[in-house]
């Protein structure tokens, strides 16, 4: 594995893990009042497109990062829809 791929994987670890606290807190508290549905829909679509790009480019860090991020942002979007009062 070359240094550029390692750099991408380290970046992936940081960026993808940044959404875990939001998912955890939202799931635990069921409080979605501070979450913008529009923002999460847009970011999820964007991340899905980046995932497709990574797949077509066969770029492992892009694929991993965006696959995980799609799952995380989609879960927040679903919780927003489910827990909205």
MDAnalysis code that builds the backbone (N, CA, C; Angstrom):
import MDAnalysis as mda
import numpy as np

u = mda.Universe.empty(255, n_residues=85, atom_resindex=np.repeat(np.arange(85), 3), trajectory=True)
u.add_TopologyAttr("name", ["N", "CA", "C"] * 85)
u.add_TopologyAttr("resid", np.arange(1, 86))
u.add_TopologyAttr("resname", ["UNK", "UNK", "UNK", "UNK", "UNK", "UNK", "UNK", "UNK", "UNK", "UNK", "UNK", "UNK", "UNK", "UNK", "UNK", "UNK", "UNK", "UNK", "UNK", "UNK", "UNK", "UNK", "UNK", "UNK", "UNK", "UNK", "UNK", "UNK", "UNK", "UNK", "UNK", "UNK", "UNK", "UNK", "UNK", "UNK", "UNK", "UNK", "UNK", "UNK", "UNK", "UNK", "UNK", "UNK", "UNK", "UNK", "UNK", "UNK", "UNK", "UNK", "UNK", "UNK", "UNK", "UNK", "UNK", "UNK", "UNK", "UNK", "UNK", "UNK", "UNK", "UNK", "UNK", "UNK", "UNK", "UNK", "UNK", "UNK", "UNK", "UNK", "UNK", "UNK", "UNK", "UNK", "UNK", "UNK", "UNK", "UNK", "UNK", "UNK", "UNK", "UNK", "UNK", "UNK", "UNK"])
u.atoms.positions = np.array([
    [0.854, -1.175, 0.000],
    [0.000, 0.000, 0.000],
    [0.900, 1.239, 0.000],
    [0.596, 2.163, -0.890],
    [1.428, 3.365, -0.988],
    [0.998, 4.420, 0.035],
    [1.831, 5.422, 0.213],
    [1.597, 6.455, 1.229],
    [0.332, 7.264, 0.940],
    [0.019, 7.483, -0.321],
    [-1.172, 8.250, -0.666],
    [-2.445, 7.495, -0.246],
    [-2.456, 6.202, -0.431],
    [-3.594, 5.386, 0.002],
    [-3.702, 5.386, 1.521],
    [-2.581, 5.288, 2.199],
    [-2.575, 5.335, 3.670],
    [-3.127, 6.675, 4.153],
    [-2.684, 7.770, 3.516],
    [-3.196, 9.093, 3.863],
    [-4.709, 9.142, 3.673],
    [-5.189, 8.593, 2.567],
    [-6.627, 8.569, 2.310],
    [-7.383, 7.754, 3.342],
    [-6.820, 6.644, 3.759],
    [-7.472, 5.808, 4.767],
    [-7.505, 6.484, 6.139],
    [-6.432, 7.199, 6.485],
    [-6.414, 7.948, 7.752],
    [-7.458, 9.069, 7.703],
    [-7.515, 9.777, 6.582],
    [-8.534, 10.820, 6.419],
    [-9.929, 10.222, 6.522],
    [-10.111, 9.059, 5.936],
    [-11.387, 8.347, 5.999],
    [-11.778, 8.065, 7.445],
    [-10.833, 7.603, 8.231],
    [-11.115, 7.288, 9.633],
    [-11.603, 8.522, 10.386],
    [-10.976, 9.653, 10.153],
    [-11.364, 10.875, 10.853],
    [-12.718, 11.399, 10.376],
    [-12.913, 11.487, 9.061],
    [-14.159, 12.079, 8.564],
    [-15.365, 11.198, 8.836],
    [-15.222, 9.911, 8.671],
    [-16.377, 9.043, 8.904],
    [-16.720, 8.955, 10.383],
    [-15.730, 8.936, 11.227],
    [-16.008, 8.835, 12.663],
    [-16.629, 10.116, 13.217],
    [-16.526, 11.225, 12.500],
    [-17.082, 12.488, 12.994],
    [-18.601, 12.458, 13.096],
    [-19.270, 11.598, 12.347],
    [-20.726, 11.529, 12.400],
    [-21.239, 10.523, 13.432],
    [-20.382, 9.695, 13.950],
    [-20.813, 8.685, 14.919],
    [-21.419, 9.308, 16.181],
    [-20.823, 10.356, 16.762],
    [-21.459, 10.954, 17.948],
    [-22.869, 11.483, 17.665],
    [-23.083, 12.042, 16.474],
    [-24.421, 12.549, 16.120],
    [-25.428, 11.412, 16.013],
    [-25.023, 10.334, 15.356],
    [-25.902, 9.168, 15.232],
    [-26.221, 8.610, 16.616],
    [-25.208, 8.438, 17.428],
    [-25.388, 7.858, 18.766],
    [-26.306, 8.728, 19.625],
    [-26.039, 10.023, 19.669],
    [-26.831, 10.929, 20.495],
    [-28.281, 10.980, 20.007],
    [-28.461, 11.049, 18.708],
    [-29.818, 11.110, 18.156],
    [-30.571, 9.823, 18.457],
    [-29.926, 8.698, 18.287],
    [-30.567, 7.416, 18.560],
    [-30.925, 7.276, 20.045],
    [-29.996, 7.712, 20.909],
    [-30.189, 7.569, 22.357],
    [-31.271, 8.509, 22.882],
    [-31.263, 9.771, 22.437],
    [-32.182, 10.779, 22.984],
    [-33.475, 10.921, 22.189],
    [-33.435, 10.495, 20.943],
    [-34.582, 10.655, 20.029],
    [-34.898, 12.133, 19.778],
    [-33.966, 13.018, 20.116],
    [-34.145, 14.461, 19.916],
    [-33.588, 14.843, 18.550],
    [-34.476, 15.219, 17.649],
    [-34.066, 15.604, 16.295],
    [-34.364, 17.069, 16.017],
    [-34.656, 17.818, 17.060],
    [-35.073, 19.210, 16.895],
    [-33.997, 20.091, 16.259],
    [-32.744, 19.781, 16.478],
    [-31.673, 20.598, 15.921],
    [-31.111, 20.085, 14.609],
    [-31.791, 19.127, 14.001],
    [-31.292, 18.512, 12.772],
    [-32.097, 19.015, 11.584],
    [-31.397, 19.464, 10.561],
    [-32.043, 19.936, 9.344],
    [-32.223, 18.765, 8.377],
    [-33.472, 18.414, 8.109],
    [-33.770, 17.324, 7.180],
    [-33.212, 17.614, 5.788],
    [-33.399, 18.833, 5.322],
    [-32.905, 19.209, 3.987],
    [-31.400, 19.022, 3.892],
    [-30.678, 19.451, 4.908],
    [-29.218, 19.309, 4.908],
    [-28.820, 17.846, 4.814],
    [-29.454, 17.001, 5.604],
    [-29.081, 15.587, 5.597],
    [-29.491, 14.879, 4.313],
    [-30.580, 15.280, 3.709],
    [-30.950, 14.707, 2.412],
    [-29.910, 15.088, 1.360],
    [-29.527, 16.350, 1.331],
    [-28.539, 16.823, 0.347],
    [-27.192, 16.149, 0.565],
    [-26.730, 16.084, 1.806],
    [-25.419, 15.480, 2.072],
    [-25.426, 13.989, 1.764],
    [-26.528, 13.311, 2.047],
    [-26.600, 11.882, 1.754],
    [-26.548, 11.631, 0.249],
    [-27.264, 12.419, -0.522],
    [-27.219, 12.277, -1.980],
    [-25.811, 12.565, -2.491],
    [-25.205, 13.636, -1.997],
    [-23.840, 13.970, -2.402],
    [-22.846, 12.873, -2.075],
    [-22.949, 12.318, -0.895],
    [-22.048, 11.230, -0.491],
    [-22.276, 9.975, -1.330],
    [-23.535, 9.702, -1.681],
    [-23.831, 8.563, -2.542],
    [-23.190, 8.751, -3.918],
    [-23.244, 9.971, -4.434],
    [-22.597, 10.254, -5.730],
    [-21.080, 10.104, -5.632],
    [-20.495, 10.551, -4.518],
    [-19.056, 10.361, -4.297],
    [-18.720, 8.873, -4.195],
    [-19.617, 8.105, -3.588],
    [-19.422, 6.659, -3.505],
    [-19.380, 6.050, -4.909],
    [-20.330, 6.438, -5.753],
    [-20.326, 5.948, -7.133],
    [-19.034, 6.346, -7.852],
    [-18.616, 7.581, -7.655],
    [-17.369, 8.060, -8.249],
    [-16.195, 7.191, -7.791],
    [-16.117, 6.931, -6.501],
    [-15.040, 6.097, -5.960],
    [-15.071, 4.690, -6.526],
    [-16.271, 4.145, -6.706],
    [-16.401, 2.811, -7.279],
    [-15.893, 2.805, -8.714],
    [-16.314, 3.789, -9.504],
    [-15.872, 3.857, -10.905],
    [-14.365, 4.089, -11.027],
    [-13.808, 4.854, -10.075],
    [-12.356, 5.116, -10.085],
    [-11.572, 3.990, -9.417],
    [-12.275, 3.061, -8.761],
    [-11.661, 1.982, -7.994],
    [-10.703, 2.530, -6.935],
    [-11.192, 3.533, -6.219],
    [-10.413, 4.226, -5.193],
    [-10.897, 3.774, -3.814],
    [-10.140, 2.881, -3.199],
    [-10.552, 2.258, -1.940],
    [-10.885, 3.268, -0.838],
    [-10.031, 4.259, -0.559],
    [-10.392, 5.211, 0.506],
    [-11.708, 5.940, 0.220],
    [-11.937, 6.328, -1.024],
    [-13.192, 7.000, -1.365],
    [-14.389, 6.075, -1.185],
    [-14.234, 4.845, -1.572],
    [-15.322, 3.875, -1.440],
    [-15.658, 3.652, 0.030],
    [-14.653, 3.403, 0.841],
    [-14.884, 3.140, 2.265],
    [-15.498, 4.361, 2.946],
    [-14.886, 5.517, 2.738],
    [-15.355, 6.739, 3.396],
    [-16.801, 7.029, 3.049],
    [-17.115, 6.983, 1.782],
    [-18.452, 7.374, 1.364],
    [-19.495, 6.308, 1.645],
    [-19.125, 5.043, 1.614],
    [-20.071, 3.991, 1.975],
    [-20.479, 4.127, 3.438],
    [-19.497, 4.339, 4.311],
    [-19.791, 4.496, 5.734],
    [-20.589, 5.775, 5.970],
    [-20.199, 6.854, 5.328],
    [-20.891, 8.128, 5.522],
    [-22.328, 8.073, 5.021],
    [-22.571, 7.377, 3.916],
    [-23.949, 7.236, 3.428],
    [-24.791, 6.534, 4.486],
    [-24.262, 5.476, 5.066],
    [-25.003, 4.749, 6.106],
    [-25.274, 5.664, 7.305],
    [-24.265, 6.402, 7.742],
    [-24.428, 7.265, 8.914],
    [-25.404, 8.407, 8.654],
    [-25.239, 9.107, 7.528],
    [-26.129, 10.242, 7.253],
    [-27.546, 9.771, 6.926],
    [-27.657, 8.629, 6.277],
    [-28.986, 8.078, 5.997],
    [-29.685, 7.677, 7.295],
    [-28.924, 7.151, 8.244],
    [-29.543, 6.773, 9.530],
    [-30.035, 8.012, 10.278],
    [-29.291, 9.099, 10.212],
    [-29.742, 10.345, 10.846],
    [-30.990, 10.860, 10.134],
    [-31.009, 10.781, 8.810],
    [-32.177, 11.216, 8.038],
    [-33.415, 10.399, 8.415],
    [-33.254, 9.100, 8.522],
    [-34.377, 8.227, 8.896],
    [-34.848, 8.547, 10.310],
    [-33.913, 8.769, 11.228],
    [-34.309, 9.113, 12.598],
    [-35.033, 10.447, 12.630],
    [-34.597, 11.401, 11.824],
    [-35.270, 12.691, 11.756],
    [-36.721, 12.500, 11.328],
    [-36.936, 11.673, 10.314],
    [-38.293, 11.420, 9.840],
    [-39.124, 10.645, 10.870],
    [-38.486, 9.709, 11.531],
    [-39.201, 8.853, 12.487],
    [-39.523, 9.549, 13.804],
    [-38.581, 10.316, 14.324],
    [-38.750, 10.919, 15.646],
    [-39.310, 12.346, 15.629],
    [-39.517, 12.909, 14.454],
    [-40.055, 14.287, 14.358],
    [-41.412, 14.336, 15.037],
    [-41.625, 15.357, 15.842],
    [-42.887, 15.487, 16.583],
    [-43.923, 16.214, 15.770],
])
